[in-house]
């Protein structure tokens, strides 16, 4: 009442205070919306900074040519595939990369199982006998089984499951390619999802595991043994739709693409592809969370058990070439989605929230000094990521604090 009285007696003073209160409220709202918990952190061995949770240490630890996905083998060895035709090996503390083997094809990912080292190229699964410290050559790798190859999305992500089976993810050729992992499709068109290798017979054969994904890149098992995957959506719907998805990929799941797209809260038939979908829209499995369209989520890694970071997983987000307003490549580069590292928190129902964890890879003009691709935790508070563009190589991120601060919310609350 006394405050109202002062305002009535001194209108100018009242107006100024109201403006100040509005500014404070607006600033407070923006801070809440932006989740301004991230602070500038120097990236050691570079001239750059990133925005990261307080107490974070970041450094570039190794120069590598076009590195892609990261995997960990026995005795702490780290393997990194690359688009340069090389498989790199690093030993703790992962500051010196050596070329383990060279290939004529594209060895996107590597997985060690027992005393075998497996490499997934675009059109084949290769294997060689391997023990820590060995130096196999290309001729030591024999083809285990063909992988559907061809043009378009050429990465093949390989992981070994807790059941000791080998899983591989591969995308369809384009936005609307009539390709599907099923017996009704020719082998070279069995693309767009995740396959698992059946090794029970004399001749190993791929079996469908999860289908209807345009371009799944990140594969990782949680601590209960459930497989998750990131997926890159199509380009022809513009800049804002459809959103990229994180999915729980279980045996028999179907995610609809390229026949159906999640647009504005519902699945819509994509008329860019003719012909009937191999499965009806009612068969589509729910996603876990979404990223903004044209984000290009890449590799995925779950936080080790016992961690107190307040996260379940992290994702390397590479950022695509799309620009506003229509999603073409010819617009202002400053409007492109920013590359970043995202943090994922899952609730008891399995739904996820995705927040910015590390940002600052792209400047206000749209220039990118790095683009994250591979990512892997080595202990409860440290992960490594690769950049395949700009300052290419391997980076280490360590956290000193628990319950990490986060940046902007990337997932949509109403999804």
C-alpha positions in Angstrom: 0.0 0.0 0.0 2.8 2.4 0.8 4.5 1.5 -2.4 1.3 2.3 -4.4 1.1 5.6 -2.5 4.6 6.6 -3.6 3.8 5.7 -7.2 0.7 7.9 -7.1 2.6 10.8 -5.7 5.5 10.6 -8.1 4.5 9.2 -11.5 7.9 9.7 -13.1 9.6 7.8 -10.3 7.0 5.1 -10.5 7.4 4.7 -14.3 11.2 4.4 -13.9 10.8 1.8 -11.2 8.3 -0.2 -13.2 10.7 -0.2 -16.2 13.5 -1.3 -14.0 11.4 -4.1 -12.5 10.4 -5.2 -16.0 14.0 -5.3 -17.1 15.0 -7.3 -14.0 12.1 -9.7 -14.6 13.0 -10.0 -18.2 16.6 -10.7 -17.5 15.6 -13.3 -14.9 13.3 -15.0 -17.3 15.9 -15.0 -20.0 18.4 -16.5 -17.6 16.0 -19.3 -16.7 15.2 -19.9 -20.4 18.9 -20.0 -21.3 19.9 -22.1 -18.3 22.9 -19.8 -17.9 25.0 -22.3 -15.9 27.8 -22.5 -18.5 30.9 -20.4 -18.3 33.9 -19.7 -20.7 36.6 -22.3 -20.5 39.9 -22.2 -22.4 40.6 -25.2 -24.6 44.2 -26.0 -23.9 46.5 -26.4 -26.9 44.2 -24.2 -29.0 43.3 -20.6 -29.3 39.6 -21.2 -28.6 37.2 -21.2 -25.7 34.0 -23.2 -25.1 31.1 -22.6 -22.8 31.0 -25.4 -20.3 29.9 -26.2 -16.7 32.0 -24.6 -14.0 35.0 -26.7 -13.0 35.4 -28.2 -16.5 38.9 -28.7 -18.0 39.1 -29.1 -21.8 42.2 -29.7 -23.9 43.1 -30.9 -27.4 45.3 -33.9 -26.8 46.1 -35.4 -30.3 46.2 -34.3 -33.9 44.4 -36.8 -36.1 43.2 -36.7 -39.7 39.4 -36.7 -40.1 38.7 -38.9 -37.0 35.3 -40.3 -36.5 34.0 -42.8 -33.9 35.8 -43.8 -30.7 35.8 -47.2 -29.0 37.7 -48.6 -26.1 39.4 -52.0 -26.1 41.3 -54.2 -23.6 44.0 -52.7 -21.4 42.5 -49.2 -21.9 43.5 -49.0 -25.6 41.4 -46.5 -27.6 40.6 -47.0 -31.3 39.4 -44.3 -33.6 38.1 -44.8 -37.2 38.6 -42.1 -39.8 37.5 -40.9 -43.2 41.2 -40.7 -44.1 41.3 -44.5 -44.4 43.1 -44.9 -41.1 42.4 -46.7 -37.8 44.2 -44.9 -35.0 45.3 -46.5 -31.7 46.0 -44.5 -28.5 47.0 -45.7 -25.1 46.4 -43.9 -21.8 46.6 -40.9 -21.3 45.6 -40.8 -25.0 47.9 -38.0 -26.0 49.8 -39.8 -28.8 47.9 -41.3 -31.7 49.5 -43.9 -34.0 48.2 -45.3 -37.2 47.4 -48.9 -36.4 46.3 -49.8 -40.0 45.4 -48.2 -43.3 42.5 -49.2 -45.5 41.5 -48.2 -49.0 37.8 -48.0 -47.9 36.3 -45.9 -45.1 36.8 -47.5 -41.6 34.2 -45.4 -39.7 34.2 -47.5 -36.5 36.1 -50.2 -34.7 35.2 -52.7 -32.0 37.3 -55.2 -30.1 35.7 -58.5 -29.1 37.8 -61.1 -27.3 41.0 -61.5 -29.3 39.6 -60.1 -32.5 39.5 -56.6 -33.8 36.6 -55.8 -36.0 36.4 -52.8 -38.4 33.2 -51.7 -40.2 33.8 -50.2 -43.6 31.1 -49.0 -46.0 30.5 -52.4 -47.5 32.2 -55.0 -45.3 32.8 -56.2 -41.7 36.5 -57.0 -41.4 38.3 -58.9 -38.6 41.9 -59.7 -37.6 43.4 -61.5 -34.7 44.4 -59.0 -32.1 46.0 -58.6 -28.7 46.9 -55.3 -27.0 50.0 -53.9 -28.7 49.7 -55.9 -31.9 50.3 -54.2 -35.2 48.1 -55.9 -37.9 48.3 -54.8 -41.5 45.4 -54.4 -43.9 46.1 -57.9 -45.3 45.6 -59.4 -41.8 42.0 -58.3 -41.9 39.6 -60.8 -43.5 36.1 -60.1 -44.6 33.6 -61.7 -42.1 30.5 -60.7 -44.0 29.3 -58.1 -46.5 27.5 -54.9 -45.4 25.1 -53.3 -47.8 27.2 -50.6 -49.4 26.5 -48.1 -52.2 26.3 -44.3 -52.3 24.8 -41.8 -49.9 25.3 -42.2 -46.2 28.5 -44.2 -46.1 29.2 -44.5 -42.4 28.8 -47.9 -40.7 28.7 -47.8 -36.9 29.8 -51.0 -35.2 29.4 -51.9 -31.5 29.6 -55.1 -29.5 26.6 -55.7 -27.3 26.6 -57.0 -23.7 25.4 -60.2 -25.3 28.7 -60.3 -27.2 26.8 -60.0 -30.5 27.9 -57.5 -33.2 25.5 -54.7 -34.2 25.9 -52.3 -37.1 23.9 -49.2 -38.0 23.6 -47.8 -41.5 21.5 -45.2 -43.2 19.5 -45.2 -46.4 21.0 -43.6 -49.4 19.1 -40.3 -49.4 16.0 -38.6 -48.0 13.4 -40.9 -49.6 15.3 -44.0 -50.8 13.1 -47.1 -50.9 15.4 -49.1 -48.6 14.5 -51.2 -45.6 16.2 -54.0 -43.6 13.9 -56.8 -44.6 13.9 -60.0 -46.6 11.7 -58.5 -49.3 14.4 -56.1 -50.2 17.6 -56.9 -52.2 20.7 -57.1 -50.1 22.1 -53.8 -51.3 18.8 -52.1 -50.3 18.7 -53.5 -46.8 19.6 -50.2 -45.2 18.1 -47.7 -42.8 18.4 -49.0 -39.3 20.4 -51.5 -37.2 21.4 -55.1 -38.0 22.7 -57.8 -35.7 25.1 -60.5 -36.8 23.8 -64.1 -36.5 27.0 -66.3 -36.2 25.3 -69.6 -35.3 25.7 -71.1 -38.7 28.6 -71.8 -40.9 28.1 -68.5 -42.7 27.4 -65.4 -40.6 24.3 -63.5 -41.7 22.9 -60.1 -40.8 19.4 -60.1 -39.1 17.1 -57.1 -38.8 17.2 -55.5 -35.3 15.6 -52.1 -35.6 14.4 -50.5 -38.8 12.9 -47.3 -40.2 15.8 -44.9 -39.4 17.1 -42.6 -42.1 20.7 -42.3 -40.8 21.5 -43.7 -37.4 25.1 -42.9 -36.3 25.4 -43.1 -32.5 24.9 -46.5 -31.0 25.4 -47.3 -27.2 24.0 -49.7 -24.7 22.8 -48.5 -21.3 23.7 -50.3 -18.0 20.6 -52.5 -18.3 21.7 -53.7 -21.8 19.2 -51.6 -23.9 20.5 -50.2 -27.1 20.0 -46.5 -27.9 20.6 -44.7 -31.2 20.8 -41.2 -32.6 19.2 -40.5 -36.0 19.7 -37.8 -38.6 16.4 -36.8 -40.2 15.7 -35.8 -43.8 16.6 -32.5 -45.5 13.6 -31.9 -47.7 11.1 -30.6 -45.0 12.9 -27.3 -44.4 14.9 -25.9 -41.5 12.6 -26.7 -38.5 11.1 -30.1 -39.4 11.3 -32.9 -38.7 13.3 -32.9 -35.5 16.2 -35.3 -35.1 15.5 -38.2 -32.7 17.1 -40.3 -30.0 15.5 -43.7 -29.9 15.5 -46.8 -27.7 16.3 -49.5 -30.3 14.9 -52.8 -29.3 14.4 -56.0 -31.3 11.7 -55.4 -33.9 11.3 -51.7 -33.4 10.2 -49.7 -36.5 10.6 -45.9 -36.6 8.8 -45.1 -39.8 11.3 -43.5 -42.1 11.3 -42.7 -44.9 7.6 -43.3 -45.2 6.5 -41.4 -42.1 7.9 -38.2 -40.5 7.2 -36.8 -37.0 5.9 -33.3 -37.9 4.3 -30.9 -35.4 3.4 -33.6 -32.9 2.1 -36.3 -35.2 3.3 -38.8 -37.8 2.6 -37.7 -41.4 3.0 -39.7 -44.6 6.0 -38.4 -46.6 4.8 -38.1 -50.2 8.4 -37.9 -51.5 8.4 -41.7 -51.6 6.0 -43.8 -53.7 4.8 -47.2 -52.7 3.5 -48.7 -49.5 5.4 -48.7 -46.3 6.6 -52.2 -45.2 4.9 -51.6 -41.9 1.9 -49.4 -40.9 2.1 -46.2 -39.0 0.6 -48.0 -36.0 3.8 -50.0 -35.7 6.0 -47.0 -35.1 7.8 -47.1 -31.8 8.1 -43.9 -29.6 11.3 -42.0 -29.5 13.0 -41.0 -26.3 13.7 -37.3 -27.0 14.3 -35.0 -29.9 17.0 -32.5 -31.1 16.3 -29.5 -33.2 16.0 -30.3 -36.9 19.3 -30.3 -38.9 21.4 -30.7 -35.7 23.2 -33.9 -37.0 23.6 -35.9 -33.7 26.5 -38.3 -34.0 28.1 -40.6 -31.4 26.5 -41.5 -28.1 28.1 -42.5 -24.8 26.5 -43.5 -21.5 28.0 -42.1 -18.3 29.7 -44.9 -16.2 27.8 -46.3 -13.3 28.4 -44.5 -10.0 29.0 -41.1 -11.7 27.6 -38.1 -9.8 27.4 -35.8 -12.9 23.6 -35.8 -12.9 23.6 -37.1 -16.5 22.8 -40.4 -18.1 24.6 -39.9 -21.5 26.3 -37.4 -23.8 26.0 -36.9 -27.5 28.3 -35.3 -30.0 26.3 -33.0 -32.3 28.0 -32.1 -35.5 25.6 -29.5 -36.9 24.5 -29.6 -40.5 24.9 -27.3 -43.5 21.2 -26.1 -43.5 20.5 -22.4 -43.1 17.4 -20.4 -42.4 14.7 -19.8 -43.6 14.1 -22.8 -45.9 16.9 -25.2 -44.9 18.9 -24.8 -48.0 22.7 -24.3 -48.0 22.7 -20.9 -49.6 21.5 -18.8 -46.7 23.5 -16.9 -44.1 26.0 -19.4 -42.5 25.4 -17.7 -39.1 22.0 -19.3 -39.0 23.3 -22.9 -39.2 22.7 -25.1 -36.1 25.7 -24.9 -33.9 27.9 -28.0 -33.3 27.9 -28.9 -29.6 28.1 -31.6 -27.0 24.7 -32.4 -25.4 23.8 -34.0 -22.1 20.9 -36.4 -21.7 18.9 -37.1 -18.6 16.4 -40.0 -18.6 13.4 -40.2 -16.3 12.0 -43.3 -14.7 9.6 -43.7 -17.7 12.5 -43.7 -20.2 11.7 -40.2 -21.6 14.7 -37.9 -22.0 15.6 -34.3 -21.7 18.5 -33.0 -23.8 20.5 -29.9 -22.8 23.6 -28.1 -24.1 26.7 -29.2 -22.2 29.5 -27.7 -24.3 29.0 -24.9 -26.8 31.1 -22.4 -28.6 32.3 -24.4 -31.6 30.7 -21.8 -34.0 31.2 -18.1 -34.1 28.5 -15.4 -34.8 29.3 -15.5 -38.5 28.8 -19.2 -38.7 32.5 -20.2 -38.9 33.1 -23.5 -37.1 36.5 -24.2 -35.6 35.6 -27.8 -34.7 32.7 -30.3 -35.2 32.3 -33.1 -32.7 31.7 -36.6 -34.0 32.9 -39.4 -31.8 32.5 -39.5 -28.0 33.4 -41.9 -25.2 33.7 -41.8 -21.4 36.9 -43.3 -19.9 35.9 -42.8 -16.3 33.1 -41.3 -14.3 34.1 -37.7 -14.8 36.1 -37.7 -18.1 35.1 -38.2 -21.7 36.9 -37.7 -25.0 35.5 -36.5 -28.3 36.8 -36.2 -31.9 36.4 -33.4 -34.3 36.6 -34.2 -38.0 36.5 -30.6 -39.3 38.5 -27.5 -38.5 41.0 -28.3 -35.8 40.7 -32.1 -36.3 41.8 -34.4 -33.6 41.0 -35.8 -30.1 39.9 -33.7 -27.2 39.6 -34.5 -23.5 36.9 -33.1 -21.2 37.1 -33.5 -17.4 34.6 -32.4 -14.8 35.5 -31.4 -11.2 32.0 -30.8 -9.9 28.9 -33.0 -9.4 25.4 -32.4 -10.8 26.6 -30.4 -13.8 25.1 -27.1 -14.8 23.5 -27.2 -18.2 22.8 -24.8 -21.1 19.7 -24.5 -23.3 17.1 -27.2 -23.4 17.3 -28.8 -26.9 14.5 -31.3 -26.5 10.9 -30.2 -26.8 8.9 -30.5 -23.5 5.7 -31.4 -25.4 7.2 -34.2 -27.4 
